[in-house]
Amino acid sequence: MTTSAHANSLSEAMSRLQRMIGQDYVMHATVVDAASVDVEVIPRDEACEECLAPKDVMRGVADDCLSATGYRVRDLVYPGERKREAEPCQRA
């Protein structure tokens, strides 16, 4: 699969996942390497947190949507779990 075809199939897979999840959340994938992506679930203002599927279920659904792309989910980040960027060291 060419790089552009790979990107197109990833985009299509993420669109399928987005349609399944609905409009309360935005699904964002970041390619990590040739076989993995990190997926972040980003809530919109009107998001229903109680409506979000458990992470293990979401990971299974995402991996299923990605199956034709050759990618698998490496890291799934739910709202409130975002890793903080390291702050620069400040000297006194």
Helices and strands as residue ranges (DSSP letters): H 3-21, E 25-31, E 36-43, G 49-51, H 55-66, G 67-69, E 72-77
